[in-house]
Amino acid sequence: MQIYLKVKPNQRFDKVEKIGKDWQIRLKAPAIDGKANDHLVIYLSKVLDLPKSRIRLLKGQTSRIKCVEIDAEEDFVTGKLTEQLVS
């Protein structure tokens, strides 16, 4: 599945948020030399409980809006992201 995420780098902590219908991810990593992109894949891997190899950044390497391809069902991904909103 492909999902568009708004990424906010250089935050105090990593966090998943939902703004309207859109997903927003806050990351501790700075947006320098692709560190935020790498951290996004690692963080999503942890949140979704999937190996990093099943998560790829398709578009938005230098943008705040990222298109991420996740090798999993849409219901699984949205369920795992929603669990992070509660905790």
MOPAC internal coordinates of N, CA, C and O (Angstrom, degrees):
PM7 1SCF
backbone

  N    0.0000 0     0.00 0     0.00 0    0    0    0
  C    1.4406 1     0.00 0     0.00 0    1    0    0
  C    1.5127 1   109.39 1     0.00 0    2    1    0
  O    1.2310 1   120.66 1   -28.70 1    3    2    1
  N    1.3177 1   116.34 1   151.30 1    3    2    1
  C    1.4557 1   121.92 1   175.45 1    5    3    2
  C    1.5142 1   108.35 1  -109.34 1    6    5    3
  O    1.2310 1   121.21 1   -40.81 1    7    6    5
  N    1.3233 1   115.29 1   139.19 1    7    6    5
  C    1.4565 1   120.52 1   179.75 1    9    7    6
  C    1.5252 1   108.51 1  -138.12 1   10    9    7
  O    1.2310 1   121.01 1   -40.62 1   11   10    9
  N    1.3264 1   115.68 1   139.38 1   11   10    9
  C    1.4566 1   120.86 1   175.69 1   13   11   10
  C    1.5201 1   108.72 1   -97.30 1   14   13   11
  O    1.2310 1   121.16 1   -48.37 1   15   14   13
  N    1.3277 1   115.38 1   131.63 1   15   14   13
  C    1.4609 1   122.24 1  -177.95 1   17   15   14
  C    1.5172 1   109.44 1  -126.71 1   18   17   15
  O    1.2310 1   120.44 1   -38.22 1   19   18   17
  N    1.3135 1   116.77 1   141.78 1   19   18   17
  C    1.4566 1   120.63 1   169.94 1   21   19   18
  C    1.5178 1   106.37 1   -95.40 1   22   21   19
  O    1.2310 1   120.75 1   -54.11 1   23   22   21
  N    1.3080 1   116.17 1   125.89 1   23   22   21
  C    1.4633 1   121.32 1  -175.83 1   25   23   22
  C    1.5217 1   109.76 1  -111.31 1   26   25   23
  O    1.2310 1   120.78 1   -48.90 1   27   26   25
  N    1.3307 1   116.12 1   131.10 1   27   26   25
  C    1.4604 1   122.36 1   176.12 1   29   27   26
  C    1.5303 1   107.39 1  -114.99 1   30   29   27
  O    1.2310 1   119.88 1   -78.86 1   31   30   29
  N    1.3202 1   117.83 1   101.14 1   31   30   29
  C    1.4691 1   120.45 1   179.82 1   33   31   30
  C    1.5218 1   112.07 1   -78.63 1   34   33   31
  O    1.2310 1   121.75 1    -9.89 1   35   34   33
  N    1.3290 1   114.26 1   170.11 1   35   34   33
  C    1.4635 1   122.66 1   173.26 1   37   35   34
  C    1.5318 1   112.21 1    62.06 1   38   37   35
  O    1.2310 1   120.28 1  -137.00 1   39   38   37
  N    1.3193 1   117.08 1    43.00 1   39   38   37
  C    1.4640 1   122.83 1   178.23 1   41   39   38
  C    1.5197 1   109.50 1   -99.97 1   42   41   39
  O    1.2310 1   120.37 1    -4.96 1   43   42   41
  N    1.3114 1   116.90 1   175.04 1   43   42   41
  C    1.4730 1   120.67 1  -179.76 1   45   43   42
  C    1.5227 1   112.20 1   -72.32 1   46   45   43
  O    1.2310 1   120.28 1   147.33 1   47   46   45
  N    1.3370 1   117.06 1   -32.67 1   47   46   45
  C    1.4586 1   120.65 1  -176.89 1   49   47   46
  C    1.5231 1   109.02 1  -151.46 1   50   49   47
  O    1.2310 1   120.82 1   -15.55 1   51   50   49
  N    1.3230 1   116.04 1   164.45 1   51   50   49
  C    1.4575 1   122.17 1   176.58 1   53   51   50
  C    1.5251 1   108.37 1   -83.46 1   54   53   51
  O    1.2310 1   121.01 1   -44.23 1   55   54   53
  N    1.3314 1   115.67 1   135.77 1   55   54   53
  C    1.4571 1   119.22 1  -176.80 1   57   55   54
  C    1.5193 1   110.20 1  -158.72 1   58   57   55
  O    1.2310 1   120.87 1   -35.09 1   59   58   57
  N    1.3369 1   115.94 1   144.91 1   59   58   57
  C    1.4608 1   122.73 1   174.05 1   61   59   58
  C    1.5199 1   107.49 1  -101.58 1   62   61   59
  O    1.2310 1   120.66 1   -47.08 1   63   62   61
  N    1.3388 1   116.35 1   132.92 1   63   62   61
  C    1.4553 1   121.48 1   178.00 1   65   63   62
  C    1.5233 1   108.99 1  -133.12 1   66   65   63
  O    1.2310 1   120.93 1   -23.46 1   67   66   65
  N    1.3160 1   115.83 1   156.54 1   67   66   65
  C    1.4622 1   120.60 1   175.47 1   69   67   66
  C    1.5221 1   107.20 1  -123.15 1   70   69   67
  O    1.2310 1   121.10 1   -59.74 1   71   70   69
  N    1.3324 1   115.49 1   120.26 1   71   70   69
  C    1.4522 1   122.08 1   179.36 1   73   71   70
  C    1.5310 1   106.57 1  -112.45 1   74   73   71
  O    1.2310 1   120.32 1   -75.80 1   75   74   73
  N    1.3230 1   117.00 1   104.20 1   75   74   73
  C    1.4666 1   119.88 1  -174.84 1   77   75   74
  C    1.5180 1   109.44 1    65.32 1   78   77   75
  O    1.2310 1   120.61 1    60.32 1   79   78   77
  N    1.3319 1   116.45 1  -119.68 1   79   78   77
  C    1.4652 1   120.55 1   177.24 1   81   79   78
  C    1.5193 1   111.89 1   -98.40 1   82   81   79
  O    1.2310 1   120.22 1   175.13 1   83   82   81
  N    1.3352 1   117.18 1    -4.87 1   83   82   81
  C    1.4587 1   121.85 1  -174.06 1   85   83   82
  C    1.5232 1   111.74 1   -96.87 1   86   85   83
  O    1.2310 1   121.32 1   -34.60 1   87   86   85
  N    1.3365 1   115.08 1   145.40 1   87   86   85
  C    1.4650 1   121.76 1   176.19 1   89   87   86
  C    1.5112 1   109.04 1   -93.42 1   90   89   87
  O    1.2310 1   120.62 1   -41.95 1   91   90   89
  N    1.3223 1   116.42 1   138.05 1   91   90   89
  C    1.4568 1   122.30 1   176.59 1   93   91   90
  C    1.5232 1   108.10 1  -126.87 1   94   93   91
  O    1.2310 1   121.03 1   -44.28 1   95   94   93
  N    1.3171 1   115.63 1   135.72 1   95   94   93
  C    1.4633 1   121.82 1   179.49 1   97   95   94
  C    1.5278 1   108.39 1  -118.39 1   98   97   95
  O    1.2310 1   121.05 1   -55.53 1   99   98   97
  N    1.3232 1   115.61 1   124.47 1   99   98   97
  C    1.4703 1   120.69 1   173.77 1  101   99   98
  C    1.5206 1   107.50 1   -96.01 1  102  101   99
  O    1.2310 1   120.69 1   -47.43 1  103  102  101
  N    1.3290 1   116.29 1   132.57 1  103  102  101
  C    1.4628 1   121.01 1  -177.39 1  105  103  102
  C    1.5202 1   110.73 1  -125.05 1  106  105  103
  O    1.2310 1   120.71 1   -35.98 1  107  106  105
  N    1.3350 1   116.25 1   144.02 1  107  106  105
  C    1.4663 1   121.67 1   175.83 1  109  107  106
  C    1.5189 1   111.54 1   -71.75 1  110  109  107
  O    1.2310 1   120.29 1   149.57 1  111  110  109
  N    1.3193 1   117.05 1   -30.43 1  111  110  109
  C    1.4673 1   121.51 1  -173.01 1  113  111  110
  C    1.5346 1   111.44 1   -68.70 1  114  113  111
  O    1.2310 1   120.41 1   -36.27 1  115  114  113
  N    1.3220 1   116.83 1   143.73 1  115  114  113
  C    1.4637 1   119.97 1   177.27 1  117  115  114
  C    1.5299 1   111.27 1   -78.51 1  118  117  115
  O    1.2310 1   121.13 1   -22.72 1  119  118  117
  N    1.3180 1   115.44 1   157.28 1  119  118  117
  C    1.4673 1   120.68 1   179.66 1  121  119  118
  C    1.5252 1   109.80 1   -87.11 1  122  121  119
  O    1.2310 1   120.64 1  -121.44 1  123  122  121
  N    1.3130 1   116.38 1    58.56 1  123  122  121
  C    1.4621 1   122.54 1  -179.32 1  125  123  122
  C    1.5184 1   108.58 1  -125.98 1  126  125  123
  O    1.2310 1   120.43 1   -51.09 1  127  126  125
  N    1.3081 1   116.78 1   128.91 1  127  126  125
  C    1.4740 1   123.00 1   176.72 1  129  127  126
  C    1.5305 1   113.21 1    54.42 1  130  129  127
  O    1.2310 1   120.16 1  -146.64 1  131  130  129
  N    1.3275 1   117.29 1    33.36 1  131  130  129
  C    1.4588 1   120.67 1   176.46 1  133  131  130
  C    1.5198 1   115.15 1    75.37 1  134  133  131
  O    1.2310 1   120.02 1  -168.66 1  135  134  133
  N    1.3341 1   117.57 1    11.34 1  135  134  133
  C    1.4630 1   120.17 1  -178.85 1  137  135  134
  C    1.5242 1   111.73 1   -63.62 1  138  137  135
  O    1.2310 1   120.27 1   140.90 1  139  138  137
  N    1.3336 1   117.09 1   -39.10 1  139  138  137
  C    1.4690 1   120.15 1   179.33 1  141  139  138
  C    1.5209 1   110.76 1   -66.73 1  142  141  139
  O    1.2310 1   119.99 1   141.36 1  143  142  141
  N    1.3264 1   117.62 1   -38.64 1  143  142  141
  C    1.4684 1   120.72 1   178.28 1  145  143  142
  C    1.5231 1   110.82 1   -63.61 1  146  145  143
  O    1.2310 1   120.44 1   134.84 1  147  146  145
  N    1.3277 1   116.76 1   -45.16 1  147  146  145
  C    1.4657 1   120.56 1   178.26 1  149  147  146
  C    1.5275 1   110.94 1   -62.93 1  150  149  147
  O    1.2310 1   121.02 1   137.24 1  151  150  149
  N    1.3222 1   115.65 1   -42.76 1  151  150  149
  C    1.4644 1   120.28 1  -179.65 1  153  151  150
  C    1.5292 1   110.73 1   -66.42 1  154  153  151
  O    1.2310 1   120.20 1   145.21 1  155  154  153
  N    1.3400 1   117.23 1   -34.79 1  155  154  153
  C    1.4644 1   120.93 1   177.48 1  157  155  154
  C    1.5224 1   110.97 1   -59.50 1  158  157  155
  O    1.2310 1   120.25 1   133.85 1  159  158  157
  N    1.3203 1   117.12 1   -46.15 1  159  158  157
  C    1.4658 1   121.11 1   179.64 1  161  159  158
  C    1.5306 1   110.24 1   -63.64 1  162  161  159
  O    1.2310 1   120.17 1   136.86 1  163  162  161
  N    1.3208 1   117.27 1   -43.14 1  163  162  161
  C    1.4698 1   121.15 1   179.52 1  165  163  162
  C    1.5308 1   110.25 1   -64.53 1  166  165  163
  O    1.2310 1   120.24 1   135.65 1  167  166  165
  N    1.3277 1   117.14 1   -44.35 1  167  166  165
  C    1.4612 1   121.09 1  -179.17 1  169  167  166
  C    1.5290 1   111.35 1   -65.17 1  170  169  167
  O    1.2310 1   120.16 1   135.29 1  171  170  169
  N    1.3375 1   117.30 1   -44.71 1  171  170  169
  C    1.4680 1   120.00 1   177.80 1  173  171  170
  C    1.5241 1   111.02 1   -63.08 1  174  173  171
  O    1.2310 1   120.45 1   143.50 1  175  174  173
  N    1.3207 1   116.74 1   -36.50 1  175  174  173
  C    1.4526 1   121.02 1   177.34 1  177  175  174
  C    1.5243 1   110.79 1   -59.94 1  178  177  175
  O    1.2310 1   120.94 1   137.88 1  179  178  177
  N    1.3253 1   115.81 1   -42.12 1  179  178  177
  C    1.4644 1   121.01 1   179.40 1  181  179  178
  C    1.5348 1   111.06 1   -69.50 1  182  181  179
  O    1.2310 1   120.41 1   134.63 1  183  182  181
  N    1.3248 1   116.82 1   -45.37 1  183  182  181
  C    1.4680 1   121.73 1  -178.21 1  185  183  182
  C    1.5262 1   111.31 1   -64.37 1  186  185  183
  O    1.2310 1   120.65 1   136.08 1  187  186  185
  N    1.3340 1   116.36 1   -43.92 1  187  186  185
  C    1.4641 1   121.06 1  -176.00 1  189  187  186
  C    1.5266 1   112.55 1   -86.53 1  190  189  187
  O    1.2310 1   120.20 1   171.53 1  191  190  189
  N    1.3239 1   117.22 1    -8.47 1  191  190  189
  C    1.4648 1   122.25 1  -178.22 1  193  191  190
  C    1.5298 1   110.53 1    57.79 1  194  193  191
  O    1.2310 1   121.47 1  -132.85 1  195  194  193
  N    1.3340 1   114.79 1    47.15 1  195  194  193
  C    1.4648 1   122.87 1   178.43 1  197  195  194
  C    1.5211 1   108.57 1  -126.37 1  198  197  195
  O    1.2310 1   119.87 1   -25.56 1  199  198  197
  N    1.3403 1   117.85 1   154.44 1  199  198  197
  C    1.4683 1   118.90 1   174.21 1  201  199  198
  C    1.5330 1   110.68 1   -67.70 1  202  201  199
  O    1.2310 1   120.75 1   -29.17 1  203  202  201
  N    1.3249 1   116.18 1   150.83 1  203  202  201
  C    1.4673 1   121.15 1  -179.77 1  205  203  202
  C    1.5206 1   112.32 1   -58.67 1  206  205  203
  O    1.2310 1   120.03 1   151.64 1  207  206  205
  N    1.3229 1   117.55 1   -28.36 1  207  206  205
  C    1.4619 1   121.21 1  -178.28 1  209  207  206
  C    1.5310 1   112.36 1   -66.48 1  210  209  207
  O    1.2310 1   119.72 1   164.63 1  211  210  209
  N    1.3320 1   118.15 1   -15.37 1  211  210  209
  C    1.4644 1   121.71 1  -179.63 1  213  211  210
  C    1.5209 1   112.17 1   -95.68 1  214  213  211
  O    1.2310 1   120.36 1  -172.70 1  215  214  213
  N    1.3464 1   116.92 1     7.30 1  215  214  213
  C    1.4657 1   122.24 1  -179.76 1  217  215  214
  C    1.5224 1   107.99 1  -127.29 1  218  217  215
  O    1.2310 1   120.68 1   -56.82 1  219  218  217
  N    1.3443 1   116.30 1   123.18 1  219  218  217
  C    1.4715 1   120.58 1  -179.17 1  221  219  218
  C    1.5202 1   110.22 1  -130.95 1  222  221  219
  O    1.2310 1   120.95 1   -40.99 1  223  222  221
  N    1.3209 1   115.79 1   139.01 1  223  222  221
  C    1.4497 1   122.13 1   174.69 1  225  223  222
  C    1.5215 1   107.61 1   -86.62 1  226  225  223
  O    1.2310 1   120.30 1   -66.51 1  227  226  225
  N    1.3380 1   117.03 1   113.49 1  227  226  225
  C    1.4594 1   120.73 1  -177.27 1  229  227  226
  C    1.5217 1   112.63 1   -88.90 1  230  229  227
  O    1.2310 1   120.51 1   132.37 1  231  230  229
  N    1.3293 1   116.63 1   -47.63 1  231  230  229
  C    1.4662 1   121.48 1  -176.75 1  233  231  230
  C    1.5219 1   109.40 1  -136.23 1  234  233  231
  O    1.2310 1   121.24 1   -24.05 1  235  234  233
  N    1.3204 1   115.24 1   155.95 1  235  234  233
  C    1.4510 1   120.64 1   173.71 1  237  235  234
  C    1.5060 1   115.21 1    92.40 1  238  237  235
  O    1.2310 1   120.24 1  -149.02 1  239  238  237
  N    1.3326 1   117.14 1    30.98 1  239  238  237
  C    1.4668 1   119.30 1  -179.56 1  241  239  238
  C    1.5307 1   111.98 1   -57.82 1  242  241  239
  O    1.2310 1   120.10 1   147.45 1  243  242  241
  N    1.3360 1   117.41 1   -32.55 1  243  242  241
  C    1.4647 1   120.09 1  -179.16 1  245  243  242
  C    1.5237 1   111.86 1  -115.22 1  246  245  243
  O    1.2310 1   119.89 1  -167.35 1  247  246  245
  N    1.3109 1   117.81 1    12.65 1  247  246  245
  C    1.4609 1   122.64 1  -178.04 1  249  247  246
  C    1.5185 1   109.99 1  -113.83 1  250  249  247
  O    1.2310 1   120.53 1   -18.26 1  251  250  249
  N    1.3229 1   116.58 1   161.74 1  251  250  249
  C    1.4614 1   120.28 1   175.79 1  253  251  250
  C    1.5299 1   111.29 1   -79.02 1  254  253  251
  O    1.2310 1   120.38 1   156.90 1  255  254  253
  N    1.3213 1   116.88 1   -23.10 1  255  254  253
  C    1.4612 1   121.11 1   177.23 1  257  255  254
  C    1.5257 1   107.49 1   -92.90 1  258  257  255
  O    1.2310 1   120.88 1   -61.33 1  259  258  257
  N    1.3217 1   115.92 1   118.67 1  259  258  257
  C    1.4720 1   121.72 1  -176.15 1  261  259  258
  C    1.5222 1   109.61 1  -113.46 1  262  261  259
  O    1.2310 1   120.93 1   -38.01 1  263  262  261
  N    1.3168 1   115.82 1   141.99 1  263  262  261
  C    1.4575 1   121.59 1   170.67 1  265  263  262
  C    1.5219 1   106.10 1  -105.63 1  266  265  263
  O    1.2310 1   121.06 1   -62.46 1  267  266  265
  N    1.3258 1   115.58 1   117.54 1  267  266  265
  C    1.4574 1   121.29 1  -175.71 1  269  267  266
  C    1.5214 1   108.42 1  -117.04 1  270  269  267
  O    1.2310 1   121.12 1   -47.02 1  271  270  269
  N    1.3288 1   115.46 1   132.98 1  271  270  269
  C    1.4624 1   120.40 1   174.99 1  273  271  270
  C    1.5221 1   107.71 1  -100.54 1  274  273  271
  O    1.2310 1   121.51 1   -53.90 1  275  274  273
  N    1.3283 1   114.71 1   126.10 1  275  274  273
  C    1.4608 1   120.87 1  -179.30 1  277  275  274
  C    1.5119 1   107.58 1  -120.51 1  278  277  275
  O    1.2310 1   121.02 1   -53.55 1  279  278  277
  N    1.3095 1   115.65 1   126.45 1  279  278  277
  C    1.4610 1   121.51 1  -178.65 1  281  279  278
  C    1.5315 1   109.31 1   -82.08 1  282  281  279
  O    1.2310 1   121.29 1  -106.76 1  283  282  281
  N    1.3591 1   115.14 1    73.24 1  283  282  281
  C    1.4626 1   122.32 1   179.61 1  285  283  282
  C    1.5239 1   107.71 1  -163.28 1  286  285  283
  O    1.2310 1   121.00 1   -13.45 1  287  286  285
  N    1.3283 1   115.69 1   166.55 1  287  286  285
  C    1.4581 1   121.33 1   178.80 1  289  287  286
  C    1.5284 1   110.49 1   -71.78 1  290  289  287
  O    1.2310 1   120.85 1   -30.63 1  291  290  289
  N    1.3253 1   115.97 1   149.37 1  291  290  289
  C    1.4625 1   121.40 1  -178.44 1  293  291  290
  C    1.5311 1   111.73 1   -61.22 1  294  293  291
  O    1.2310 1   119.87 1   138.30 1  295  294  293
  N    1.3337 1   117.86 1   -41.70 1  295  294  293
  C    1.4652 1   121.26 1  -179.67 1  297  295  294
  C    1.5293 1   111.15 1   -61.94 1  298  297  295
  O    1.2310 1   120.47 1   140.72 1  299  298  297
  N    1.3317 1   116.71 1   -39.28 1  299  298  297
  C    1.4627 1   121.62 1   178.83 1  301  299  298
  C    1.5307 1   110.34 1   -63.31 1  302  301  299
  O    1.2310 1   120.84 1   132.00 1  303  302  301
  N    1.3385 1   116.00 1   -48.00 1  303  302  301
  C    1.4704 1   120.86 1  -176.93 1  305  303  302
  C    1.5224 1   110.83 1   -64.60 1  306  305  303
  O    1.2310 1   119.86 1   130.91 1  307  306  305
  N    1.3292 1   117.87 1   -49.09 1  307  306  305
  C    1.4679 1   119.65 1  -178.73 1  309  307  306
  C    1.5324 1   110.90 1   -65.62 1  310  309  307
  O    1.2310 1   120.15 1   146.15 1  311  310  309
  N    1.3222 1   117.32 1   -33.85 1  311  310  309
  C    1.4612 1   120.46 1   176.94 1  313  311  310
  C    1.5190 1   111.74 1   -64.08 1  314  313  311
  O    1.2310 1   120.34 1   134.44 1  315  314  313
  N    1.3209 1   116.96 1   -45.56 1  315  314  313
  C    1.4728 1   121.56 1  -179.92 1  317  315  314
  C    1.5271 1   110.80 1   -65.58 1  318  317  315
  O    1.2310 1   120.11 1   138.97 1  319  318  317
  N    1.3484 1   117.39 1   -41.03 1  319  318  317
  C    1.4669 1   120.64 1   178.60 1  321  319  318
  C    1.5300 1   110.32 1   -65.25 1  322  321  319
  O    1.2310 1   120.44 1   139.51 1  323  322  321
  N    1.3325 1   116.77 1   -40.49 1  323  322  321
  C    1.4548 1   121.25 1   179.46 1  325  323  322
  C    1.5311 1   110.93 1   -64.53 1  326  325  323
  O    1.2310 1   120.06 1   143.52 1  327  326  325
  N    1.3350 1   117.48 1   -36.48 1  327  326  325
  C    1.4684 1   120.57 1   176.57 1  329  327  326
  C    1.5258 1   110.60 1   -59.33 1  330  329  327
  O    1.2310 1   119.96 1   145.22 1  331  330  329
  N    1.3168 1   117.68 1   -34.78 1  331  330  329
  C    1.4711 1   121.71 1  -179.15 1  333  331  330
  C    1.5144 1   111.52 1   -70.37 1  334  333  331
  O    1.2310 1   119.68 1   155.00 1  335  334  333
  N    1.3317 1   118.21 1   -25.00 1  335  334  333
  C    1.4631 1   121.18 1   178.40 1  337  335  334
  C    1.5244 1   110.74 1   -66.64 1  338  337  335
  O    1.2310 1   120.67 1   143.47 1  339  338  337
  N    1.3149 1   116.32 1   -36.53 1  339  338  337
  C    1.4522 1   122.25 1  -176.65 1  341  339  338
  C    1.5208 1   111.38 1   -74.86 1  342  341  339
  O    1.2310 1   120.88 1   138.19 1  343  342  341
  N    1.3403 1   115.93 1   -41.81 1  343  342  341
  C    1.4746 1   118.98 1  -175.65 1  345  343  342
  C    1.4980 1   113.56 1   -83.80 1  346  345  343
  O    1.2310 1   120.10 1   180.00 1  347  346  345

